[in-house]
Structure formats: C-alpha cells, structure tokens
Amino acid sequence: MSKGSNDHMKQCIAKVFEGSSEKKREFQETIELQIGLKNYDPQKDKRFAGNIKLPHIPRPKMRVCVLGDAFHCEKAAAMGLDFKNAEGLKNFNKNKKMIKKFAKKYHNFLASESLIKQIPRLLGPGLNKAGKFPALVQQSEDLSSKVDETKATVKFQLKKVLCLNTAIGHVGMPEQQVLENLKLAINFLVSLLKKNWQNIKVLYIKSTMGKPQRLY
C-alpha cells in the first residue's frame, strides 16, 4: 500500500477512537474491517478462505473451549477455560439442537489429538457446519499460547455475498497496534483475491457502535 494510504489509515483509526470515546459504551467495542468486493462472481469464481494470525489479539474476550484429553482438561481447568472431555461430548447424544447451541456459545474450539479424530463420530458435522471445527493442540504445545494464537487469528471467507467483515482490534488497544493489525489483514486479504486490488471495491473500518470510516 502506498505511503499516502498509511496516513489515511491512521486518520481513520483516530476517528474511530474519537467516536468511541465521545460515546462511551458499557462494553469494549470491537473494531472491524469491512470489505466490499467487485468483479467477483461467487457462483463461478473460486470462493476463497484463509486464516491469518495478527500481531495483536483483536478480541481478548473471545470464548474458546477446549475439547481435551485428561492432560489438556486439567490445564484448561487451571487456566479457567471451559472444557469438555470425550464423555462430555458423548453426552450430547448427537442431538443436533444441543450441538448447535454448544457451537454458538464459543467463538472457537481447540482439541487434543486423541479427541479430534473422534469429533465427527461423537458430534456429527455440527461444528464443521458452524465453521468452527477445532484446531489441533499437541501435548508438547503450551495451551495458553495456543489460546492466544487462536484469539489472534482472523478468518476471511467468501460466501454468497460480496461483502466480508472481520475483527481487527478493539478500542482499548493503542492505535498503533490497530494499524499494524489492519495493514496485515488488508494485505493478506488482497493476496487471496484473484485480481488483488482490482477486486476491492471499498474498505471501511468501524467500531461496533460507531460510524464507518472509509479507508479505500
């Protein structure tokens, strides 16, 4: 991105923060990047999907649930995280409604290796349908850094419509961190597109309750 747009990005971010501090909310507003695409036909063109880990966690309050073996369940309990073991998953009895509700309750799931293979058998396609199939966590990995990595990862996925949005920060972070997240997210999205910048119609940034600021 050209240098001019860097200054423009900073101005837009500053306006988002300004708007948010004028009207203080009861909760911490998330800052979202909203994207409108052009020259793309979701029916014919390949629908892209990609995940990228941002340098700073955009949603610290993201709810993560650990589907674990005894080792990971113990670790999750010590960290105050929600967890379920194989027994807990069996108790759903493949009840679609209960599984859907369970998937809705969390933003993301992590699963131990021994459990991840059993998930389709125990839960059916529910988590997959919700786009929340668990990420694998190995016993050798540190669970708390894996949780942070999950919270820092954002997803771009084209569905049937030409607009996308993703969280890139919150109003409690330094503006510089929002800028770093924003730049990485935009460049990654552009790299997923068939014609890169020629497929971008508009880019906006806004806080949950704030006014959108046009970036591009």
C-alpha positions as a Markdown table, in Angstrom:
| # | Residue | x | y | z |
|---|---|---|---|---|
| 1 | Met | 0.0 | 0.0 | 0.0 |
| 2 | Ser | 1.2 | 3.5 | -0.8 |
| 3 | Lys | 2.6 | 5.8 | 1.8 |
| 4 | Gly | -0.4 | 8.2 | 1.4 |
| 5 | Ser | -2.8 | 5.5 | 2.5 |
| 6 | Asn | -0.8 | 4.8 | 5.6 |
| 7 | Asp | -1.5 | 8.3 | 6.8 |
| 8 | His | -5.1 | 8.0 | 5.7 |
| 9 | Met | -5.4 | 4.7 | 7.7 |
| 10 | Lys | -4.0 | 6.5 | 10.8 |
| 11 | Gln | -6.6 | 9.3 | 10.4 |
| 12 | Cys | -9.5 | 6.8 | 10.0 |
| 13 | Ile | -8.3 | 4.8 | 13.1 |
| 14 | Ala | -8.1 | 8.1 | 15.1 |
| 15 | Lys | -11.7 | 9.0 | 14.0 |
| 16 | Val | -12.9 | 5.6 | 15.2 |
| 17 | Phe | -11.3 | 6.1 | 18.6 |
| 18 | Glu | -12.6 | 9.6 | 18.8 |
| 19 | Gly | -16.2 | 8.5 | 18.1 |
| 20 | Ser | -15.8 | 5.7 | 20.6 |
| 21 | Ser | -14.6 | 8.0 | 23.4 |
| 22 | Glu | -17.3 | 10.6 | 22.7 |
| 23 | Lys | -19.9 | 8.0 | 23.4 |
| 24 | Lys | -18.6 | 5.6 | 26.0 |
| 25 | Arg | -20.3 | 2.2 | 25.9 |
| 26 | Glu | -20.9 | -0.3 | 28.6 |
| 27 | Phe | -18.6 | -2.8 | 26.8 |
| 28 | Gln | -15.4 | -2.7 | 25.0 |
| 29 | Glu | -16.2 | -2.0 | 21.3 |
| 30 | Thr | -14.5 | -4.2 | 18.7 |
| 31 | Ile | -13.0 | -2.6 | 15.6 |
| 32 | Glu | -14.0 | -4.2 | 12.4 |
| 33 | Leu | -12.6 | -4.1 | 8.9 |
| 34 | Gln | -15.5 | -4.3 | 6.3 |
| 35 | Ile | -14.8 | -5.2 | 2.7 |
| 36 | Gly | -16.8 | -4.8 | -0.4 |
| 37 | Leu | -15.6 | -6.7 | -3.4 |
| 38 | Lys | -16.1 | -6.2 | -7.2 |
| 39 | Asn | -15.6 | -8.1 | -10.4 |
| 40 | Tyr | -16.2 | -11.3 | -8.5 |
| 41 | Asp | -18.9 | -13.9 | -9.1 |
| 42 | Pro | -19.3 | -16.1 | -6.0 |
| 43 | Gln | -21.3 | -18.6 | -8.2 |
| 44 | Lys | -18.5 | -19.1 | -10.7 |
| 45 | Asp | -15.2 | -17.9 | -9.2 |
| 46 | Lys | -13.4 | -19.9 | -6.6 |
| 47 | Arg | -14.6 | -19.0 | -3.1 |
| 48 | Phe | -11.6 | -18.3 | -1.1 |
| 49 | Ala | -11.0 | -18.9 | 2.6 |
| 50 | Gly | -7.9 | -18.0 | 4.6 |
| 51 | Asn | -6.8 | -17.5 | 8.2 |
| 52 | Ile | -4.1 | -15.2 | 9.3 |
| 53 | Lys | -2.6 | -14.6 | 12.8 |
| 54 | Leu | -2.5 | -10.9 | 13.6 |
| 55 | Pro | 0.4 | -9.4 | 15.7 |
| 56 | His | -2.0 | -8.2 | 18.4 |
| 57 | Ile | -5.1 | -10.0 | 19.8 |
| 58 | Pro | -8.2 | -8.2 | 18.3 |
| 59 | Arg | -10.7 | -9.9 | 20.6 |
| 60 | Pro | -9.3 | -10.6 | 24.1 |
| 61 | Lys | -12.8 | -11.7 | 25.3 |
| 62 | Met | -13.2 | -14.4 | 22.6 |
| 63 | Arg | -14.6 | -17.5 | 24.1 |
| 64 | Val | -12.5 | -20.6 | 23.4 |
| 65 | Cys | -13.5 | -24.1 | 24.6 |
| 66 | Val | -11.0 | -27.0 | 24.9 |
| 67 | Leu | -12.1 | -30.5 | 23.8 |
| 68 | Gly | -9.4 | -32.3 | 25.6 |
| 69 | Asp | -7.9 | -35.5 | 26.9 |
| 70 | Ala | -7.2 | -35.7 | 30.7 |
| 71 | Phe | -3.9 | -33.7 | 30.2 |
| 72 | His | -5.5 | -30.7 | 28.4 |
| 73 | Cys | -8.7 | -30.7 | 30.5 |
| 74 | Glu | -6.5 | -30.3 | 33.6 |
| 75 | Lys | -4.6 | -27.5 | 32.0 |
| 76 | Ala | -7.8 | -25.8 | 30.8 |
| 77 | Ala | -9.3 | -26.0 | 34.3 |
| 78 | Ala | -6.2 | -24.4 | 35.8 |
| 79 | Met | -6.5 | -21.5 | 33.3 |
| 80 | Gly | -10.2 | -21.1 | 34.0 |
| 81 | Leu | -11.2 | -22.1 | 30.5 |
| 82 | Asp | -14.3 | -24.1 | 29.6 |
| 83 | Phe | -13.5 | -27.7 | 28.5 |
| 84 | Lys | -15.2 | -30.9 | 27.6 |
| 85 | Asn | -13.8 | -34.5 | 27.6 |
| 86 | Ala | -14.9 | -37.4 | 25.3 |
| 87 | Glu | -17.5 | -38.3 | 27.9 |
| 88 | Gly | -18.9 | -34.8 | 27.8 |
| 89 | Leu | -19.2 | -34.9 | 24.1 |
| 90 | Lys | -20.9 | -38.3 | 24.2 |
| 91 | Asn | -23.5 | -36.8 | 26.5 |
| 92 | Phe | -24.8 | -34.7 | 23.6 |
| 93 | Asn | -26.1 | -38.0 | 22.1 |
| 94 | Lys | -25.6 | -36.4 | 18.6 |
| 95 | Asn | -28.6 | -34.1 | 19.5 |
| 96 | Lys | -28.3 | -31.5 | 16.7 |
| 97 | Lys | -30.1 | -28.8 | 18.6 |
| 98 | Met | -27.8 | -29.1 | 21.6 |
| 99 | Ile | -24.7 | -29.3 | 19.4 |
| 100 | Lys | -25.7 | -26.2 | 17.5 |
| 101 | Lys | -26.3 | -24.3 | 20.8 |
| 102 | Phe | -22.9 | -25.6 | 22.0 |
| 103 | Ala | -21.2 | -24.4 | 18.8 |
| 104 | Lys | -22.9 | -21.0 | 19.1 |
| 105 | Lys | -21.7 | -20.5 | 22.7 |
| 106 | Tyr | -18.0 | -20.3 | 21.7 |
| 107 | His | -16.1 | -18.4 | 19.0 |
| 108 | Asn | -13.5 | -21.2 | 18.6 |
| 109 | Phe | -12.5 | -24.7 | 19.8 |
| 110 | Leu | -9.2 | -26.4 | 20.4 |
| 111 | Ala | -8.9 | -30.2 | 20.6 |
| 112 | Ser | -6.4 | -32.7 | 21.7 |
| 113 | Glu | -5.1 | -35.1 | 19.1 |
| 114 | Ser | -6.8 | -38.2 | 20.6 |
| 115 | Leu | -10.1 | -36.4 | 20.6 |
| 116 | Ile | -10.0 | -34.5 | 17.3 |
| 117 | Lys | -10.4 | -37.8 | 15.3 |
| 118 | Gln | -13.4 | -38.8 | 17.3 |
| 119 | Ile | -15.3 | -35.5 | 16.9 |
| 120 | Pro | -17.2 | -36.4 | 13.7 |
| 121 | Arg | -18.2 | -39.7 | 15.3 |
| 122 | Leu | -19.3 | -38.1 | 18.6 |
| 123 | Leu | -20.8 | -34.8 | 17.4 |
| 124 | Gly | -21.6 | -35.4 | 13.7 |
| 125 | Pro | -21.0 | -32.5 | 11.3 |
| 126 | Gly | -22.3 | -29.8 | 13.7 |
| 127 | Leu | -19.1 | -27.9 | 14.5 |
| 128 | Asn | -18.0 | -28.2 | 10.9 |
| 129 | Lys | -21.3 | -26.7 | 9.7 |
| 130 | Ala | -20.8 | -23.8 | 12.1 |
| 131 | Gly | -17.3 | -23.2 | 10.6 |
| 132 | Lys | -15.8 | -24.0 | 14.0 |
| 133 | Phe | -14.1 | -27.3 | 13.6 |
| 134 | Pro | -11.4 | -27.4 | 16.4 |
| 135 | Ala | -7.8 | -26.5 | 15.8 |
| 136 | Leu | -5.4 | -29.2 | 17.0 |
| 137 | Val | -3.4 | -28.6 | 20.2 |
| 138 | Gln | -0.5 | -31.0 | 20.8 |
| 139 | Gln | 0.7 | -32.1 | 24.3 |
| 140 | Ser | 4.1 | -30.5 | 23.6 |
| 141 | Glu | 2.4 | -27.1 | 23.0 |
| 142 | Asp | 1.8 | -24.6 | 25.7 |
| 143 | Leu | -2.0 | -24.3 | 26.0 |
| 144 | Ser | -2.1 | -20.7 | 26.9 |
| 145 | Ser | 0.0 | -19.6 | 23.9 |
| 146 | Lys | -2.2 | -21.8 | 21.7 |
| 147 | Val | -5.3 | -20.0 | 23.1 |
| 148 | Asp | -3.7 | -16.6 | 22.4 |
| 149 | Glu | -2.8 | -17.7 | 18.9 |
| 150 | Thr | -6.4 | -18.7 | 18.3 |
| 151 | Lys | -7.6 | -15.4 | 19.6 |
| 152 | Ala | -5.2 | -13.5 | 17.3 |
| 153 | Thr | -6.3 | -15.4 | 14.2 |
| 154 | Val | -8.9 | -13.9 | 11.9 |
| 155 | Lys | -10.6 | -15.6 | 9.0 |
| 156 | Phe | -11.6 | -14.3 | 5.6 |
| 157 | Gln | -14.2 | -16.5 | 3.8 |
| 158 | Leu | -16.2 | -15.6 | 0.8 |
| 159 | Lys | -19.7 | -16.9 | 0.9 |
| 160 | Lys | -22.6 | -16.0 | -1.4 |
| 161 | Val | -22.4 | -12.2 | -1.0 |
| 162 | Leu | -19.6 | -9.8 | -1.9 |
| 163 | Cys | -19.1 | -8.3 | 1.5 |
| 164 | Leu | -16.9 | -9.5 | 4.3 |
| 165 | Asn | -16.0 | -8.3 | 7.7 |
| 166 | Thr | -13.5 | -9.3 | 10.3 |
| 167 | Ala | -12.4 | -8.0 | 13.7 |
| 168 | Ile | -9.0 | -6.4 | 13.6 |
| 169 | Gly | -8.9 | -4.8 | 17.1 |
| 170 | His | -10.8 | -3.1 | 19.9 |
| 171 | Val | -10.9 | 0.4 | 21.3 |
| 172 | Gly | -8.9 | -0.5 | 24.4 |
| 173 | Met | -5.7 | -1.1 | 22.3 |
| 174 | Pro | -3.1 | 1.5 | 21.3 |
| 175 | Glu | -3.9 | 3.0 | 17.9 |
| 176 | Gln | -0.5 | 1.8 | 16.6 |
| 177 | Gln | -1.5 | -1.9 | 17.3 |
| 178 | Val | -4.7 | -1.4 | 15.4 |
| 179 | Leu | -2.8 | 0.0 | 12.5 |
| 180 | Glu | -0.4 | -3.0 | 12.4 |
| 181 | Asn | -3.3 | -5.5 | 12.5 |
| 182 | Leu | -5.2 | -3.6 | 9.9 |
| 183 | Lys | -2.3 | -3.4 | 7.4 |
| 184 | Leu | -1.6 | -7.1 | 7.8 |
| 185 | Ala | -5.3 | -8.1 | 7.4 |
| 186 | Ile | -5.7 | -6.0 | 4.3 |
| 187 | Asn | -2.6 | -7.2 | 2.6 |
| 188 | Phe | -3.5 | -10.8 | 3.4 |
| 189 | Leu | -7.0 | -10.4 | 2.0 |
| 190 | Val | -5.7 | -8.8 | -1.2 |
| 191 | Ser | -3.3 | -11.7 | -1.7 |
| 192 | Leu | -6.3 | -14.1 | -1.5 |
| 193 | Leu | -8.1 | -12.3 | -4.3 |
| 194 | Lys | -7.9 | -13.3 | -8.0 |
| 195 | Lys | -7.0 | -9.9 | -9.2 |
| 196 | Asn | -5.7 | -8.5 | -5.9 |
| 197 | Trp | -6.5 | -4.8 | -5.5 |
| 198 | Gln | -8.7 | -4.8 | -8.7 |
| 199 | Asn | -11.2 | -6.9 | -6.8 |
| 200 | Ile | -11.5 | -4.4 | -3.9 |
| 201 | Lys | -14.4 | -2.0 | -4.2 |
| 202 | Val | -14.4 | -0.4 | -0.8 |
| 203 | Leu | -12.8 | -0.8 | 2.6 |
| 204 | Tyr | -14.3 | 0.6 | 5.8 |
| 205 | Ile | -13.2 | 0.5 | 9.4 |
| 206 | Lys | -15.7 | 0.9 | 12.2 |
| 207 | Ser | -16.2 | 0.2 | 15.9 |
| 208 | Thr | -19.2 | -1.9 | 17.0 |
| 209 | Met | -21.5 | 1.1 | 17.5 |
| 210 | Gly | -19.5 | 3.7 | 15.7 |
| 211 | Lys | -19.7 | 5.3 | 12.2 |
| 212 | Pro | -17.9 | 3.6 | 9.4 |
| 213 | Gln | -14.7 | 5.4 | 8.1 |
| 214 | Arg | -13.8 | 4.8 | 4.5 |
| 215 | Leu | -10.2 | 3.6 | 4.0 |
| 216 | Tyr | -10.3 | 2.9 | 0.3 |
